[in-house]
Amino acid sequence: MTTPPFPAPTAAELAVVSAQLGRPVRGVVGIAARCACGNPTVVSTTPRLPDGTPFPTFYYLTHPAATAAMSTLEATQVMPELAALLETDDDVAVGYLAAHRAYLADRAQFGEVAEIDGISAGGMPTRVKCLHALAGHALAAGPGVNPIGDLALARASWSPEVCRCDTPGAALRDETDPSA
C-alpha cells in the first residue's frame, strides 16, 4: 500500500509522466503507484495546481494501457453495473464511503482547498462517475481500500503486474548517465 507522503518525483519520472499524458505534468507531488517495470502508473497531485486551479483528483491514473483499459470498461457500460452495487450491497457501500474519507485524508496532507472541500473523485461516495479515478485510488492505496476501484481493476484487460510500457523502466534510468 502506498499513501502519502510520497518521495518527491525525479525529473526522469516527471518526463515519463509527461510522455504518458502527452503534455507537461502539473502539480505532481509523488508517484503513488508503479508499473511492474518501475514506471509511474498513478501520480498524486496537489489539490491546487500551480496556476491556482482547484484540482480534486489527488490520485491521477497516467499509464496509457491502464487508462485505455478503464475507458474500455466505461464504454462497455460497466459503470452502471458497479453503481448498482452501491444500492444493493451494504458492504460495498460502506467500503466506498470509507474510501472517500481515506481519499480526502490523503489529499488533505497537501493542503485544504475550500472550493473542493468534501469532494473526492470518481463520484465517491454515492456515485460511480470515473473508473480512471477509482482505479488510480485503488492502485495507490492497495487492495481493499476502494471496493469499486478494486472491482474495475479485476475486470480490466490491464494489470500492473505486467509491463505494457512503450519504454520499460524509463523512469528508473539515471538521466545523467549517457549509457542509460
C-alpha positions in Angstrom: 0.0 0.0 0.0 1.2 3.5 -0.9 -0.1 6.5 0.9 1.3 10.0 1.4 3.8 11.4 1.9 5.5 10.2 -1.2 9.1 10.8 -2.1 9.5 13.8 -4.5 9.3 12.6 -8.1 12.6 12.7 -10.1 13.0 14.7 -13.3 13.1 11.3 -15.1 9.8 10.3 -13.6 8.1 13.6 -14.5 9.4 13.2 -18.0 7.8 9.7 -18.3 4.5 11.0 -16.9 4.6 13.9 -19.4 5.2 11.5 -22.2 2.3 9.3 -20.9 -0.1 12.2 -20.8 1.2 13.9 -24.0 1.5 17.2 -22.1 3.6 18.7 -19.3 2.7 17.5 -15.9 1.2 19.9 -13.4 1.3 19.8 -9.6 2.7 16.3 -9.2 3.9 15.6 -5.7 4.6 11.9 -5.9 4.4 8.6 -7.8 1.6 6.8 -6.0 1.7 3.5 -8.0 4.1 2.0 -10.4 4.1 -0.5 -13.3 6.0 -3.8 -12.8 8.9 -2.2 -14.6 9.0 0.8 -12.3 7.5 3.4 -14.5 4.8 5.6 -13.0 1.2 4.4 -13.2 -0.5 6.8 -10.8 0.7 10.2 -9.7 -0.5 12.2 -6.8 -1.2 15.9 -7.4 -1.6 19.0 -5.2 -5.2 19.9 -4.5 -4.5 23.3 -6.1 -2.5 23.4 -9.3 0.4 25.9 -9.7 -1.9 28.2 -11.8 -4.4 28.3 -8.9 -6.9 25.9 -10.3 -8.6 23.6 -7.6 -7.8 20.0 -8.5 -9.8 17.3 -6.6 -8.2 14.3 -8.4 -5.3 13.6 -6.0 -4.6 10.1 -7.5 -4.3 10.5 -11.2 -4.0 7.4 -13.5 -1.4 8.1 -16.1 -0.3 4.8 -17.6 -1.7 4.7 -21.2 -2.6 1.0 -21.1 -4.3 1.4 -17.7 -6.3 4.4 -18.9 -7.3 2.6 -22.1 -8.5 -0.3 -20.1 -10.6 1.9 -17.9 -12.0 3.7 -20.9 -13.0 0.3 -22.4 -14.8 -0.6 -19.2 -16.6 2.7 -19.2 -17.6 2.3 -22.9 -19.0 -1.2 -22.2 -21.4 0.1 -19.5 -19.6 -1.4 -16.5 -20.1 1.8 -14.5 -23.9 1.3 -14.1 -23.3 -2.2 -13.0 -20.8 -1.1 -10.4 -23.0 1.8 -9.3 -25.9 -0.6 -8.7 -23.8 -2.4 -6.1 -23.9 0.8 -4.0 -27.7 0.3 -3.8 -27.7 -3.5 -3.3 -24.5 -4.4 -1.4 -24.1 -2.7 2.0 -20.5 -3.9 2.4 -19.6 -2.2 -0.9 -21.4 1.0 0.0 -19.8 1.2 3.4 -16.4 0.4 1.9 -16.9 3.1 -0.8 -17.7 5.7 1.9 -14.6 4.7 3.8 -12.6 5.0 0.5 -14.0 8.5 0.0 -12.9 9.5 3.5 -9.4 8.0 3.0 -9.0 9.8 -0.3 -9.9 13.2 1.4 -7.5 12.5 4.2 -4.6 11.6 1.8 -5.2 14.8 -0.2 -5.5 17.0 2.9 -1.9 16.2 3.7 -1.0 18.5 0.8 -3.4 21.4 1.7 -7.0 22.3 2.0 -8.9 24.0 -0.8 -12.3 25.4 0.1 -13.6 25.0 -3.5 -13.3 21.2 -3.4 -13.9 20.7 0.3 -15.6 17.3 0.8 -15.2 16.4 -2.9 -13.0 13.4 -3.7 -13.0 11.8 -7.1 -14.8 9.3 -9.3 -18.2 10.0 -7.9 -17.4 8.9 -4.3 -19.1 8.3 -2.0 -22.5 7.9 -3.7 -22.0 7.5 -7.4 -19.6 5.8 -9.9 -18.6 8.5 -12.2 -15.0 7.9 -13.4 -13.3 4.5 -13.3 -9.9 6.1 -14.1 -10.0 8.0 -10.8 -11.3 5.0 -8.8 -8.7 2.6 -10.3 -6.0 5.2 -9.6 -7.0 5.3 -6.0 -7.2 1.5 -5.7 -3.7 1.2 -7.2 -2.3 3.8 -4.9 -4.0 2.7 -1.7 -3.7 -1.0 -2.3 -6.4 -3.7 -2.4 -9.3 -3.5 0.0 -9.4 0.3 0.3 -11.6 1.2 -2.7 -14.0 -1.6 -3.5 -15.3 -0.1 -6.8 -11.7 0.6 -7.9 -10.7 -2.9 -7.0 -13.7 -4.4 -9.0 -12.8 -2.2 -12.0 -9.2 -3.4 -11.9 -10.3 -7.0 -11.6 -12.4 -6.6 -14.8 -9.7 -4.7 -16.7 -7.7 -6.0 -19.6 -4.6 -4.5 -18.0 -2.7 -5.4 -14.9 0.1 -3.5 -13.0 1.9 -6.8 -12.7 2.5 -7.0 -16.5 4.6 -4.2 -18.1 3.0 -2.7 -21.2 5.1 0.4 -21.3 6.5 1.8 -24.5 9.8 2.3 -22.7 10.0 -0.1 -19.8 11.8 1.3 -16.8 12.4 4.7 -18.3 11.7 6.4 -15.0 14.4 4.4 -13.3 17.2 5.4 -15.6 19.8 7.9 -14.4 19.3 10.8 -16.8 22.9 11.9 -16.1 24.3 8.6 -17.3 24.8 8.7 -21.1 24.8 4.9 -21.2 21.3 4.6 -19.7 
